[in-house]
Amino acid sequence: MSRKEGQWRIRVLYDGQCPLCSREIRFLERRDRGRGRIQFEDIADPEFDPGQYGVEAGELMARIHGVLPGGELIEGMEVFRRAYSAVGIGWLMAPTRLPGLRNLADRAYRIFARNRLRWTGRASEPCADGQCGNSAPSISASRAVGEAGSATEG
């Protein structure tokens, strides 16, 4: 393993076909400045295998996910909090950690995630109805990759 690989703090699993998502990823790549603190994995790539993270493709498409070096799977705003921190601009997300604001930011992201396909002109694609063909309930903000099969509220 190279030094660069050993330094990553989060692997962001993103939808490379989502224009807003891709723009955010390009922003984070520029902020990372080649330091390798963030790894990016496009879940829309035909070669992507969601099974390696113990989740279904629909669950990953429904909201952004990240993987921490220890294998823990996180989702939603926590991915942005960790990613921004990894590239040295965590102060931008710091207010979203405060009680009250945390709940507001998390809710706002869930609204975005539920509507992003429609808002980006992709409403006819799977997941446009927010179900993504996955009837499993949402996982909690973090879960160790490889835990027992079903996703449960935590």
C-alpha angles and dihedrals in degrees: 000000000000123000089250092056091050092056100061115121100185138010110214116212105205141168105251091194092060109093094206092046092048091049091053090048092051089051091052092046090054091047091049089059093203094301092125095229090134127042119199127210121186109220090193091064109111089227093056114114113200090189090077087071096042095246137101123255092245092057091052091047092050094067140352118279135191135194122219122214091260091056098258113148116220130180146193122008092354088069090057092045091053095041094050090047091050091058095044101259099096089127088076090062097034094097089058088065093062119101110264094016090059091057092045093049092045091051092047090052092049089054090050093047092049092051105030096103092051093044091051095047096258099108094129092061125097110276092035089116090052092249100092089197089286119118094182114114120250118279120236121262090279137017133168112253110247098031116144113305107266124073113232135185109260 
